[in-house]
Each structure stands twice: as C-alpha cells, then as structure tokens.
C-alpha cells in the first residue's frame, strides 16, 4: 500500500497537469476557420489586383492565426475565364477558392465563356477600389487635362492600357472616361493585359500612352515616383495621394471596382460555411484592416447569398454599360 499510494498520486498528478493542455490543443486545432490544405487560385498574372488581394488575404489569415499554410497559385488566361473554368471543374472541392472581381464578370461576357460565375459558390466580396489614370514619370502629360487634350486630337494614336479584358473594370473606366471627354468609345485604342503586372511594365516602358488600373496595383510605383498619377475615377480623392477625381476635373465619371472570392460548385453546407467564416474572421482582424488602409482599399464586405445576388446584378450592369457605350 505504501508503494502503490505514491504511484497512484503521481499518476493523478500527471493527469491533472496533462489534461488541460490536451484539451486546449484540441480546441485550438478546430477554431472553425482552419482549412488544412487550402489553395487560393489567382486567375491572372502575378502583380495584378487579384494576385495582390489573394496574397494579402492569405498572409493576413495566417498572421491572425485563422488558418495556416495557404497555397496561392496563378492560373492566368482569357481575362480570368481559364481559372474560372478550372474552378468549376473542381466540383465539391472545399479546399479551393478563387480571387476574382468585376474583371471576371466582364471577361465571361467578352469571351463568351462556357462557364460563368453562376456556376460557382459565392463566398465573399472583400473590397471596393478606385481606378487611377497614370502615365510614366517621363511622360509629357502632367495633368489630366493635358492628357485628354492630346487624346481628343488622336484617340487611336494614344493607346490606353488596362489590366482587364473588354467588359472588365479597366476597360469600362477607360471607355466611360473617353465618353465624358467627348471621344467616341469605338475610336479608343484600348490595349488589354492579363493583369496589372503586365500593364505596369507596359506603362513604365512607354508601350502605351497611359494606363487605367486599380489604385492598389499602382500605389508602390506612384509613391516611388515611377508613375505620375493624373486622376482617380471614384467619388472622392484617395487619402494620401495628390490627384483630383475625374468629376472634380470636369469629366462626369464615377466608377469603382471591387474584388471578392468564389469557390467551386457542389460544396456541402459545412464546407461553404467554413469558407465564409474564414473570411468573416479575416475581415474582423486588425491585420486585414491594416492592409486595406495601406493599399487604398475601401471596405465592401458581403457574404453568401447576398454576394450571389450582387454578382447577378454586376453581370446585368456590364451588359447595360457595354450597350450604352455602343460596344
């Protein structure tokens, strides 16, 4: 008895001290947001808006302890519709999501794509973002009026580059600006690139006269003095940047872009809910809030069925604007 009692007490002590950490580890391993093996597809080239959004979201989610080891990969092509087709083919895959936005809505229309966003599972709209009108630092155009004056004289001779296909945000913003400046949209020489990374290289290399893109894609180059910002397309100036809105400059344009996340079709309710919950918690995190401020993104958070209804409305908007512009 004297031998067994100390051993029994020791065993009890081990259970007391070992028990709580085991329970804590179990709770921490299933916070409701952890998705082991989660992959985040970017349907255009590195450096574009979808790419920046996806990599920022993945890093912030990991830093906030919401999940870990998210793989971000690029699958560019046809304005995002190659990636969209791949996503739809992954029926029932709850460990795959795709960064997307208005550009994919437009690309589906302009490419007459066989798969549409109606074939996906809507997860969340994350941000809204102004477009910017930029030129290279050595461009002769120092103001938006100087640029528009030259553009009016020779619309075809001043190519404008955008990081989206016809029907996408950069294309629509360019065409709406042309119309507001008295230039027939059909006369505009719009050069599409598969993402903001390719566009930036072309603007900096003077392969196009000017570019129209999301503020977050150009922010580093603007701050570094490599790009000259002439105007922003939204309803108000961008904090920290010295440039007027197009409307301030006398051109009746008010245009913003947005970005979000969709998943494959055929997810279970539990899989869909877990993805939505991950982005809800990401949205609340100080890491993500800080990234939005640094990138000039506006909060536009929307999830699930409401986001699905928004996608339907955006498709109708693209068709309406293209018809209105005669395109």
Phi and psi in degrees as a GROMACS rama.xvg file:
@    title "Ramachandran Plot"
@    xaxis  label "Phi"
@    yaxis  label "Psi"
@TYPE xy
-65.8272  -29.0896  UNK-2
-77.733  -40.633  UNK-3
-73.591  -33.7073  UNK-4
-64.2616  -49.8676  UNK-5
-57.9979  -39.1584  UNK-6
-65.2445  -39.1726  UNK-7
-65.0606  -41.9651  UNK-8
-64.1541  -39.322  UNK-9
-63.0175  -42.9002  UNK-10
-61.7767  -41.746  UNK-11
-62.7948  -40.3436  UNK-12
-63.4081  -40.9044  UNK-13
-59.542  -42.7097  UNK-14
-64.4215  -41.299  UNK-15
-62.4352  -45.6553  UNK-16
-80.561  -27.2827  UNK-17
-84.0202  -29.2023  UNK-18
-59.1157  -55.7184  UNK-19
-58.318  -45.1486  UNK-20
-59.7417  -36.8245  UNK-21
-64.566  -40.9413  UNK-22
-67.0294  -40.9954  UNK-23
-63.2852  -42.5844  UNK-24
-63.6711  -37.2154  UNK-25
-65.7898  -41.2025  UNK-26
-67.0982  -41.4363  UNK-27
-66.7127  -29.5047  UNK-28
-72.8679  -15.3258  UNK-29
-135.315  75.015  UNK-30
-81.0631  -6.90767  UNK-31
95.6585  -3.12383  UNK-32
-125.879  -11.966  UNK-33
-76.1333  124.159  UNK-34
-127.06  90.8716  UNK-35
-58.1973  133.825  UNK-36
80.5619  14.8066  UNK-37
-64.3756  133.153  UNK-38
-119.535  140.953  UNK-39
-120.924  109.303  UNK-40
-85.643  138.849  UNK-41
-113.669  116.524  UNK-42
-85.7601  22.2389  UNK-43
-146.233  -171.108  UNK-44
-76.9648  161.932  UNK-45
-58.8931  144.344  UNK-46
96.7963  -11.9595  UNK-47
-82.848  177.703  UNK-48
-63.1974  -40.303  UNK-49
-65.16  -37.4789  UNK-50
-67.2124  -47.736  UNK-51
-61.6862  -42.8962  UNK-52
-63.0361  -46.8465  UNK-53
-64.4577  -45.8301  UNK-54
-70.0059  -34.2559  UNK-55
-66.7468  -45.5946  UNK-56
-62.2721  -42.2554  UNK-57
-64.2475  -45.7493  UNK-58
-64.5965  -43.6285  UNK-59
-65.5447  -38.9703  UNK-60
-64.07  -39.2785  UNK-61
-70.4848  -42.7328  UNK-62
-64.151  -31.2935  UNK-63
-83.6413  -2.01439  UNK-64
73.5962  23.22  UNK-65
-82.4291  -33.3926  UNK-66
-160.652  -174.512  UNK-67
-149.189  158.102  UNK-68
54.3971  48.3745  UNK-69
-75.3787  128.813  UNK-70
-94.3263  121.369  UNK-71
-104.351  127.905  UNK-72
-138.466  152.552  UNK-73
-102.015  135.918  UNK-74
-137.26  77.4353  UNK-75
-78.0572  167.241  UNK-76
139.828  132.798  UNK-77
54.0275  43.9681  UNK-78
66.9268  18.0915  UNK-79
108.478  -8.20335  UNK-80
-78.0867  -20.973  UNK-81
-66.0827  -46.842  UNK-82
-63.4825  -39.5434  UNK-83
-60.3098  -44.4456  UNK-84
-60.9192  -41.1602  UNK-85
-63.2642  -43.7129  UNK-86
-59.8463  -46.3779  UNK-87
-64.8431  -32.027  UNK-88
-70.7066  -17.1839  UNK-89
-88.5941  48.4889  UNK-90
-52.822  126.835  UNK-91
81.3024  5.61009  UNK-92
-87.0672  101.419  UNK-93
-81.7776  4.35342  UNK-94
-113.816  25.0034  UNK-95
-134.909  135.89  UNK-96
-138.49  161.357  UNK-97
-132.275  132.16  UNK-98
-76.6224  135.891  UNK-99
-158.572  -177.286  UNK-100
-177.689  -158.164  UNK-101
-59.0174  -29.8376  UNK-102
-60.2889  -38.616  UNK-103
-70.3012  -36.9688  UNK-104
-57.0477  -47.654  UNK-105
-68.2232  -39.1655  UNK-106
-65.0352  -35.6656  UNK-107
-58.1318  -42.4876  UNK-108
-71.9943  -48.614  UNK-109
-69.453  -27.0403  UNK-110
-98.6427  0.778908  UNK-111
48.8164  48.8908  UNK-112
-66.5431  141.538  UNK-113
-70.7395  -25.8324  UNK-114
-109.604  140.905  UNK-115
-125.214  174.179  UNK-116
-67.6086  -17.4297  UNK-117
-67.0663  -17.211  UNK-118
-87.5452  -1.37633  UNK-119
-104.307  176.398  UNK-120
-103.942  110.263  UNK-121
-65.6027  133.48  UNK-122
-110.996  -62.1132  UNK-123
-160.398  141.493  UNK-124
-90.5834  132.871  UNK-125
-103.95  -53.0196  UNK-126
-136.411  161.09  UNK-127
-122.021  147.544  UNK-128
-148.959  140.159  UNK-129
-77.0692  150.915  UNK-130
-89.1205  157.654  UNK-131
-126.437  150.711  UNK-132
-105.164  117.848  UNK-133
-130.688  152.908  UNK-134
-130.928  165.355  UNK-135
-66.6433  155.698  UNK-136
-59.2703  -29.3018  UNK-137
-95.2958  12.66  UNK-138
-66.7846  148.308  UNK-139
-73.5984  -12.4327  UNK-140
-92.277  117.397  UNK-141
-104.151  -16.0147  UNK-142
-135.9  163.281  UNK-143
-65.2555  -33.2453  UNK-144
-66.8167  -38.9992  UNK-145
-63.1428  -43.2768  UNK-146
-63.5287  -48.4834  UNK-147
-63.3614  -37.0887  UNK-148
-59.3029  -45.8164  UNK-149
-68.4172  -36.3697  UNK-150
-64.8542  -40.1465  UNK-151
-62.125  -39.5266  UNK-152
-68.4505  -33.0719  UNK-153
-148.909  73.8894  UNK-154
-57.1714  -38.951  UNK-155
-75.8862  -24.5667  UNK-156
-85.4836  -11.1285  UNK-157
-114.141  85.4954  UNK-158
-65.5388  137.623  UNK-159
-109.239  130.744  UNK-160
-100.937  147.551  UNK-161
-143.203  153.607  UNK-162
-92.3629  28.1765  UNK-163
-144.663  158.107  UNK-164
-69.3063  165.946  UNK-165
-52.9595  134.731  UNK-166
95.0282  -13.4674  UNK-167
-85.8019  176.954  UNK-168
-62.7554  -43.1735  UNK-169
-67.3967  -37.0424  UNK-170
-67.1486  -47.5688  UNK-171
-63.2692  -43.06  UNK-172
-62.1695  -39.8225  UNK-173
-63.5555  -44.8451  UNK-174
-70.4752  -37.8131  UNK-175
-66.211  -36.0871  UNK-176
-67.004  -41.6567  UNK-177
-60.144  -48.1319  UNK-178
-60.5875  -42.2983  UNK-179
-64.8938  -25.0887  UNK-180
-90.2399  0.99711  UNK-181
84.982  19.9997  UNK-182
-105.252  129.49  UNK-183
-65.122  123.606  UNK-184
-52.8954  -32.5845  UNK-185
-68.3016  -16.6499  UNK-186
-89.1395  -9.02607  UNK-187
-74.8163  135.972  UNK-188
-94.681  87.3817  UNK-189
-92.578  127.727  UNK-190
-111.354  110.453  UNK-191
-84.7708  142.85  UNK-192
-123.948  153.753  UNK-193
-86.6119  65.7336  UNK-194
116.017  161.154  UNK-195
-67.938  -25.962  UNK-196
-61.6604  -48.5672  UNK-197
-65.1412  -38.8259  UNK-198
-61.6879  -46.7431  UNK-199
-58.3566  -42.3012  UNK-200
-61.5819  -37.0385  UNK-201
-73.9636  -36.4423  UNK-202
-67.8799  -47.5109  UNK-203
-63.9224  -30.6252  UNK-204
-90.6903  7.36787  UNK-205
58.9522  29.8961  UNK-206
-80.2169  -20.1665  UNK-207
-128.085  155.311  UNK-208
-71.6618  -35.6919  UNK-209
-157.571  167.344  UNK-210
-127.924  153.028  UNK-211
-125.992  121.402  UNK-212
-156.125  176.771  UNK-213
-72.0188  146.136  UNK-214
-59.9251  -38.5313  UNK-215
-64.7331  -27.9379  UNK-216
-76.8329  -22.461  UNK-217
-110.08  -5.34345  UNK-218
-58.9227  -46.6076  UNK-219
-61.6956  -42.2072  UNK-220
-71.2207  -33.471  UNK-221
-65.8219  -47.4427  UNK-222
-65.8244  -29.8931  UNK-223
-82.1943  -5.96239  UNK-224
82.4711  9.94672  UNK-225
-82.0606  -27.9227  UNK-226
-118.484  145.999  UNK-227
-104.645  121.979  UNK-228
-86.7392  123.172  UNK-229
-100.909  -33.3648  UNK-230
-167.91  161.806  UNK-231
-118.553  153.842  UNK-232
-95.0348  -9.63936  UNK-233
-88.6182  -169.1  UNK-234
-79.1405  -12.0811  UNK-235
-148.494  161.467  UNK-236
-65.8277  153.13  UNK-237
-86.0073  126.666  UNK-238
-55.4842  129.977  UNK-239
88.4772  -3.62596  UNK-240
-118.902  137.434  UNK-241
-97.2663  84.3626  UNK-242
-157.988  142.847  UNK-243
-77.7798  162.206  UNK-244
-74.6384  158.036  UNK-245
-60.3262  -37.9239  UNK-246
-64.7776  -39.7574  UNK-247
-58.442  -37.7866  UNK-248
-79.8531  -1.84565  UNK-249
101.363  12.283  UNK-250
-115.617  122.366  UNK-251
-78.0412  77.0433  UNK-252
-132.579  133.73  UNK-253
-142.338  97.4169  UNK-254
-137.468  133.164  UNK-255
-132.687  155.241  UNK-256
-106.14  168.532  UNK-257
-145.415  161.811  UNK-258
-140.236  149.774  UNK-259
-154.983  -161.401  UNK-260
-138.546  133.895  UNK-261
-127.493  163.322  UNK-262
-129.152  171.556  UNK-263
-63.0211  162.814  UNK-264
-74.8318  167.376  UNK-265
78.2848  18.6964  UNK-266
-75.4698  149.145  UNK-267
-71.7348  162.993  UNK-268
-58.6276  -38.7219  UNK-269
-66.7154  -41.5642  UNK-270
-65.8526  -44.7477  UNK-271
-62.7967  -44.7674  UNK-272
-62.2011  -36.5152  UNK-273
-68.7262  -39.6628  UNK-274
-65.0443  -43.611  UNK-275
-61.1012  -43.3357  UNK-276
-63.4754  -37.6541  UNK-277
-59.0153  -45.6114  UNK-278
-76.8778  -26.5798  UNK-279
-63.6772  -45.2991  UNK-280
-69.8896  -35.9121  UNK-281
-60.4825  -44.9704  UNK-282
-59.1844  -34.592  UNK-283
-79.4619  -16.5367  UNK-284
-73.5485  144.759  UNK-285
-63.4488  -28.1112  UNK-286
-61.1266  -48.0948  UNK-287
-69.8694  -41.2732  UNK-288
-60.1454  -39.5699  UNK-289
-65.7959  -39.3281  UNK-290
-65.1262  -38.656  UNK-291
-61.4294  -43.5611  UNK-292
-63.1595  -44.8883  UNK-293
-65.9059  -32.3488  UNK-294
-93.5982  -0.356939  UNK-295
72.34  25.3501  UNK-296
-90.9858  143.001  UNK-297
-96.8814  145.943  UNK-298
-71.7547  127.81  UNK-299
-140.507  38.8076  UNK-300
-67.0736  133.019  UNK-301
-156.925  138.796  UNK-302
-128.368  166.255  UNK-303
54.7369  -131.901  UNK-304
-63.8852  -34.9887  UNK-305
-64.0086  -39.0556  UNK-306
-66.4848  -38.1354  UNK-307
-60.3654  -42.8298  UNK-308
-65.0263  -37.4494  UNK-309
-62.8939  -41.6349  UNK-310
-61.2787  -41.6777  UNK-311
-60.788  -42.839  UNK-312
-66.1771  -36.1365  UNK-313
-66.6589  -36.395  UNK-314
-61.6121  -44.5073  UNK-315
-64.5135  -36.5447  UNK-316
-63.8587  -44.7709  UNK-317
-60.2668  -47.1201  UNK-318
-60.1581  -43.6149  UNK-319
-63.7552  -45.0578  UNK-320
-67.4118  -41.2871  UNK-321
-62.6841  -40.3191  UNK-322
-65.6547  -42.8212  UNK-323
-61.2943  -36.0116  UNK-324
-84.7512  -3.22752  UNK-325
73.5105  27.4468  UNK-326
